[in-house]
């Protein structure tokens, strides 16, 4: 976890003791035994940058009127970084049943109204605070998140071309990972957690993330309602080119060979001016095919 026992003892003396609750490829999460706080240790890819983005977005979200966890402590130690958050009450959103899917989308649309407000002076980039070297277009912001090998694949030119229209969209602050478990329902209140993927970009990036997570989790979870009714699909904000980018970003972060499983014409198919139901059906069909070919969730 943290290399320095001195640092760990100092954190635990103020906020612990802790017990480990989850181990993910790029983070370790520990809950205080008294239930008041949560210790998150960032490991692997850019721990310091992810810590900075999350802390900045949470502080900015609080100023914007969003209900977010308080940051109780944060720091960098060796090859890892850490933050202690206040534990928030509430139950995570779920997609285990169709009424729960509807509730999740209701919450997302309400959150979007509050979160995705254009602000003057914002430029696209990672995190809510501008730093040197940020790209200056939405397209550049999205494409830079993919590994360099993607530039050599047959669909790259199509993706870069078809993302160009979003450069005219307003720049807003985005969450970057609006999966159901990151929304906590507490009566009439909604708490939003896990902001390390936050950025400044087009609102359609967050909406594509929602649609992607919904499709993937319904299919990999083998849920009986994975073929959503059309009225539910119509409530999704679907930009085909951004949805293609989000699908490819997921594959880019799986096994090295998984990104090569995508047909070269998929980007153009998803970006075609189809009805939402047709775009959703193609996304779901593609994810089902990738799962059948062994791509891990």
N, C-alpha and C positions, 0 to 999 in steps of 0.2 A: 504494500500500500504506500505509505510514506516512508522514505528511507531513514529519516531521522527520528529516533525514539524521543528525542527532546521536543521536537515539533509536535509529535503525536500526543505526548503527555501534556503539553501546553494547551492543545485543542481540547483534550478530554477534561482537563481541569476546569475549563470554562463552560463546556457545552455537553460533555459526556457523562458517564461512559456510553459507548456505542456498541451496537451489534450489527453485523453485516446483513443487509436485506436483499441486495442484488449485485450480480457481477455481469457486466456487459463488456463487449470488446474494448470500449474506450472509456469506461468509467467504473468505479466501485462506489456503491451507496451504502451508508450506514445510518441507522436510526438510533437516536438517543434512547436509553432505557426508560427515561421519564416521558418519552413521547413528545417532547417540546421542540426538538431540532433534528436536522438531517445533515449529515456530512457527506459531501460528494467529492470524490477524488478523481481528477481528470488524468487519464493515461493515454499512451499511444500517440495519435495524431494531434499535434499542436495543443498540448494541454494548457499552456499559458494563454494562447489566443482564445480558446474556447472559454476559459475562465473569465477573461476580460469581457468577451462578448456577452456572456450570461449576466455578469454583474452590472454592466452598463445598461443592458436592456431592462433588467428588473428595476433598477433605479429610475430609468426613463419611463417605464410602464407605470410605476407608482405615481409619478408626476402627471401622467396622462389620465389618471383616474382608474386604471385597471387594478384588479385585486391580484397582487403578486406576493410571493413570500419575501419577508424581510431578510436582508443579508446580515448575518450575525458576526461573520468573520470570514476572511479570505486571504489567500497567500500563495506563494510559489515556493516549492522545495525540491531542489534537484531536477529530475526529469518529470516530475509530476506537479500538479497544482491542486488546490482544494478550496472549497467554499462551504461554510456552514449556513444553512437556511433555517428559517422558522418553519416548523411543521404547520400546515394548514388543514383545517377540517374539511369534510366533504367526501363524497364518493366519486370515483373516476367515471367519466362517460364510458359507455360500452356500446358495442354493436351486436350484442348477443341475441337480440330479437328485433324485429322490424320496428316496433314502437321506439326502441332505444336508438335505432338509426335515425329516425325522424327527430328525436330529441337532440341528438348530437348535431345534426345539421341545423336545427333551430338555434342552438347555442353558437355554432360557428358563424351563422349569418349575423346574429346580434353582436358577436365579438368583432366581426369584420367592420361593422358600422362604427364601432368605437376605436378600433386599432388602425384601420387603413385610411387615415386622414392625410391628405397631401399637406406637405409642409415646405415652405420656401427655403431654399438654400441646401436641400438634401441632394446628394449625389448617390447613385447606386454603389453598393459595396457591402462588405461583410461587417456585421455589427451595426449598432444604432449610432455610433459616433464615427465620424470620418477620420481616416488615417492615411498617411502617405502611401501612394501606390494603388489606391482604389481605382477600379475601372470607372468609366464615365458613361456607360450605356447599360441598360438592363440586360441586353444580350451578352455583353462582356462579363457582367456579374454572374450570370447563370453558367456560361460556358467555362469560365475560369474555375468553377467548382469540380470540373471533370478532369481526370488524369490526362497527361500529355499523350498517352497511347491512343486515346479516342480520336485525335486529329488524323490518324492514319486509317481509320475505318471508313467503309464506303458510304455511310449515312451522314458523316460529319458535315459535308458541304451543304446538304439539304437542311440539316438542323440549323446551321448558322444562317442560312438564307431565310428560312421560315420563321425564325425568331425575330427577324428585323422589325416587323410591325410593332412589337411591344416596346420598342425604344421610345415611342410617342406617348406611352402611358405615364400617368403621374408617378412620382417617386414617393413611396410611403414606407413606413416602418413595418417590417414583417416579422413574424414569429419564427418561421422556418421549419417547424416540426409539430404541426397541429394534429397529432394523433389523438384518439379518444382519451387515453390515460393521462394526457397532459392537461385535461380540463376537469376540474373538480367541482361538482355541484354541491352547494351548501345552502339548501333552502332556495331562496330567490337569488342568491349570489353565485357568481361563477369565478373561481380562482383559476389562474393560468400559471403553469409551472414549466420548467425545463426550457430555458431560453437560449441555450448555447449555440443554436443554429440561426440566431436572429440576424437580420440584415436590413438593408435599405434597397428596395426594389419595387417591382410591380405587384399589386395585390393578387394578380392571377397566379403568382408563384405559390402563395399560401393556399389558394383554392385548388391548385393542381396537386399540392401536397395532400390536402384533405381527400380528394378523389382517389389518388393513388393508394393512400393508406386504407381507405375504405374497401377498394377493390381487392387489394392484396390480402387484407386480413379476413375478408369474407371468404375468399377462395382458399387460402392456406388453412383457415379455421374450419373449412368444410361446413359452413353454416347453411341451414336449409333455405334461408332467404337470400342466398348470394345472387340470385337473379332478381334484382330490385325492380319494383313497379316503376312504370314510366313517370308517375307523378313525383316519386322520390328523386329519380335521376334528373328531372327538370330543375330541381332545387340546387343541384351542383352547378358551380360556375366552371365550365369546361372550356379551356383554351387548348386546342389540339396540339399545337406546337410546344407549348409549355408542359403539357401532359407527357408528350414524347420525351422531352428533356428530363422530366422527373423519373420516368420509367428507366431511361438509360443511366441516370445517376445511380439509381438503385443497383442496376446490373454492374456498373463500374466498381461498386463497393462489395461485390460478391466474389466468387472464385475468378481467377484470371481469365478462364475460358468462357465465362457466362456472357460477357459483353459481345462475344462473337456469334451468339445464337440468334441475334435479331435480324430479320430479313432486311435487306438494304432499302426496300421501299416502305418500311413501316412508318417512318417519320412522315412521309407525304400522305400516307393513308390516314394517320391520326390527325394531321393538320388540315385535311380536306374539309370543306364547309358542309359537314354533315349535321343532321339533327343530333341533339345531345344523346338520345337513346342509341344512335348508331356509333357515336364516338365511345360511349360507355361500353357498348357490347364489344367493340374491337379491343379496348383496353383489357376487359375481363377475359376475352378469348386469348389474348397474348399472354397474360399472366398465367392462365390455366395451362397453356402450352409450355411455358417456361418451367412451371412447377413439375409437369409431367416429365420434363427432361432433366430433372434433378437439381434445379436452381434452389438453393436454400433460402428460407424466408428472410 
